């Protein structure tokens, strides 16, 4: 049995865009944060956003948020590593 898996590719949804607070986040990431009631607009740096997510994860364990946290931590490392 040969099943096809259809994947909807939407670059507008996954492309990083500058938010009003200066952070670069994709619409997908924004939606994840909003679904978890994490106000990313108050964060001025990626490190601050990472800290905010870590504090939330201490109270609520979410695989989706853990995945987002891993992505943001890796990006923060490469952007700020000298």
Secondary structure as GFF3:
##gff-version 3
##sequence-region A 1 82
A	DSSP	alpha_helix	11	14	.	.	.	ID=ss1
A	DSSP	beta_strand	17	18	.	.	.	ID=ss2
A	DSSP	beta_strand	24	25	.	.	.	ID=ss3
A	DSSP	alpha_helix	27	35	.	.	.	ID=ss4
A	DSSP	three_ten_helix	40	42	.	.	.	ID=ss5
A	DSSP	alpha_helix	46	59	.	.	.	ID=ss6
A	DSSP	alpha_helix	63	80	.	.	.	ID=ss7
###
